[in-house]
Amino acid sequence: MASSTKPGEEAFWEIADEFLARGVVDEGTMFGFRCIRAQGEFVAMPGNTMGGMVVKLPADRVAQLLDSGAGAPVAPAGRTFKEWVAVGDQSQWANLIDESIAFVTA
């Protein structure tokens, strides 16, 4: 893994490497940034400068995470994405990646 400049990026790739090794995701790009994908669909990537992870989940699950304070909206260029959420708590990342894989491959 190349050295990172974003907080949390190294932790993200350590978790993602486990999924990559199992062959359930592959590495790709989203908006020019490294991410992981399942069956060609976006799953997750290191998030913002605050060290979060951006993950794709069903809109109702994103709303749950936002309502509980566990997630933050993802709004590139000012447009909020209903199925994407930024999560800072690294202890949740592996489970959320599992949820995302199930969602995008259903």
N, C-alpha and C positions, 0 to 999 in steps of 0.2 A: 504494500500500500504506500502511495506517495504521502509525503508529509502534508498536513492540512493546516489551513489558517483559520478555519471556523471552529469555535468551541463545540465539542460534541461530535465532530466529524469522525475522529478516530474511534470513539465508542460506537458510533453507528456502524462503521465498517467492520468492527470486530463482531458485532451481532449479525450483520448481513453476511459475513463470510461463512457463518454456520449454515445459513440457508443456501448460499451459493455452493458450498461443499456437498450438500444433500441433493443438489440438482433441482430444487423446487423453484428457484428464481435464476435469472441471469442478469448480468450487468448491462445497462443501457444508458441513455441520456434523456434528460427532460429539460427543455429550455437551456440546453447547453451544459447542464450539470449532470454529474454521475448519479445514477439511481439504480434501483433494482426493479425488475419487471417479472411478471409471471405470464406466460403464454402471450408475450408481447404487450401486456397491459401494465401501466404504471402501478407500482406497489408503494414504494417509499424512497426517501432520499434524506440526506442530512438537511436540516432546515436552515433557519435564519442565523443571524450572528449571535443569538442568545443560546445557541447550542441545542436547539430542538430537532425533532425529526418530523418531516412532513409525510403523512400517510394517507392513502385513499381508502375510504370506508363508506358504507351506506350513509345517506344523508341523515337518517334518524340516529345513527350511532355518533356521527359528527356532532349533532345537536346535543346528545347526552354529554359528550366530552366538553363541549362549550359550556353547557348549563352547569356542570359540576365544577368548572374552573380548571379541569385537567387538560384542556386544550385551548388553542387560540385559533382564530380564523386565518385562513390562507387567502390573501387578496393581492396577487401580483397585479401591478398596474391599476390598483384600486378596485378590481372586480373580485368579489368574494366567491370562492369555489365551494359549492354546497357539499361536495363529496371529499373534500380534503381538509385535514386538520393538522396543526402543528402541536406536538406534544413534547414537553421538556423533560418529563420524568422518565429517565432511562430505564427504570425498572419495569416500565410498561411496554417498552419498544418491541421486544420479541413477541409478546402476545398480540400486540396490535398488528405486527407484520403477518402473523398467522391469520388474524381476522381479515386483513386486506387480501391475502392470497385466496382465501375462501371466497371473498366477495368478487374479486376480479375474474376468477376462473369459473364461477357458477354459470 
